[in-house]
């Protein structure tokens, strides 16, 4: 697999935002094209949904895209709020970083260690709770699992933003042929 290098400025805090949804998406073509991965986040401001999406930095994998999305979500929160993610490992890892206000060595040694090093600055001085929800669930299914059913909409928007951005990274079929 090839690495596609990209750069992107980290998100900035958005005053008043207290709940941000994050998701990542990746595509692994079978025609010798490099994998592509993107992230998406969604939040409500002034009763309107806002979404942001971008290219996963470094090596393109779904795990890295999910993590970058969660880190971007943490950055959007100004001081206190909740990040809702459908990636359980990121929820657990970020909870540790928030609890300890430092990066556990085991996270720094993962294939996304370069991204994990940005976790402490993303949460420093903030009161952030990270919540995991199962992906692709209806509001009713979330409620049955003890999760807030209104989280469905934000998760779906973040998922769609990541997926749409990921699709834009794929070469056109004409180019592939």
N, C-alpha and C positions, 0 to 999 in steps of 0.2 A: 504494500500500500504506500502510496505517495503522501507526502505532507504538503498541504497547501498553507502557506504562511499568509496571515492577514494581520492587520493592526486595526484597532478601534479604540477610541477614547472610552474610558469607563463612564457609565451613567452618572449623573449628578443627582443629588437629593432633590425631591420635589416637595415643597412645603405642603403640609396637610395630608400627605398620603400615608395611610396606616396599614394598608393591606395590598400586597403585590403577589401576583401569581407568576410562576416560572415554568418553562418547559424547554426541552431541546429536541432536535430532530436530526436524523442522519440518513443518508442514502448511500448504498454500496452497490454501484452498477456492476454488471457482469461483463461489460464490454471493454475492460481494461482502462476505463476512465477512473480517475482518482475518487475516493469517497468524498462526500461533502457533508458538512454538519452546520447547523445554525441554531440559534437560541431565540426565544421569544419571551416577553414579559407583558403582563397586562395589569392595569390598575384603574380605579375609578377616581376621577377628579371632577368636581362640580357636576356630579350626577351623570357624567359621560365617561364611557370606557376609553382608555388610551392604551395603545399597544406600541411596542418597540421590538424590533427584531434585528439581528445582525449575524455576522459570520463567526463561527467558532474560531478562536485563536489557536494557532499551532496545529497539531495533528487533529484530523477530523474524525471524531468518534462520537457516538450518542452520549456516552458518559461524560465526556468533556463538555459537550454542548449543554447538557443538563446542569452541570456544575457552573458553567459560565453564566447561564440564565439565572441561577439562584444567587450568584454573587452580584449580578446586575440588579436583581430585585432588592437585595440588601442595601445596595447603594442608593436606590430610589427613596428608601425610607429615611426621613430626616433624623428622627430621634427615637421614636417608639412605634412598633408595628409588628405585623405578622407577614411572613413569607410562606406561601402555600406552594408546595412542590409535589409532583407525583414520582419523585425519585427518592426512594427510602434511604439509600446510602448517603446521599447528599444531605438529607434532613438530619440523619444521625451525626454525620461529620460536622455540619454547621452548628448543631446543638452543642457539641463538644467545644468547638472553637469559641462559641459565645460564652459557655460556662467557664472555661479556663482563661479566656482572653489571650490565648496563645495557640499556636499550631501544634497539634500532636505529631510526634515524629513519624508515626505510621502513615499519616495523610501525606506528609511531604515526600514519602517514598513511593507513592502510587504513580501510575502513568499520567495522572493529572496533577502531580506535585507542584509543577510550575504555576498552575492555576490556584491550587490550595494556598500557596504562599500569599495570595491576595485576599484571603478570607479575613484575616485579622484586621487589616485596614478597612475592609468593607463593613465590619460590624463594630469597630472600636467606638466606644462612647455612646452606643445605641442600645436600647432595650428591645431586642428583636426576639420574637418567638418563631421557630420554624415548625411548620405543620406538614406532615405527610398525608396525602390522600391517594387512594388507588386511582390509576389513570383510566380515562374513558368510561367514567361512571355517570349514570343518570342522577339527577337530584335525589330520586327515591332510593337508589342503590347507596348513595353516600349516607343518607339518613339511616338506612338499615345497618350501616357499618359504624354508626355513631359519629359521623362527620357532618359538618354543616352543609346542608343541601345547596345553599347559595354559592358555595365554592365551585360548583359545577361550571357556571358561566365564565368565571375568570380563568379557570384551568383550561376550558375549551378554547377561549380566545388566545391564550398563550401558546397552546398546542398548534392552533391554526397559523399563528404568526410565524412560529418556528418552521412549520412545514412549508408554508408558502415561501419563506426566505430560502430554505434549503433547495426547493425546486428551482429557484432562479439561478442557483449555482451550477445546475446541470447543463451541459452543452446541448444545443438543439439537436434533434434527431438528424437533421440534414448534415450537421457538422460531423456527427458520429459515423454516418454512412459514408 
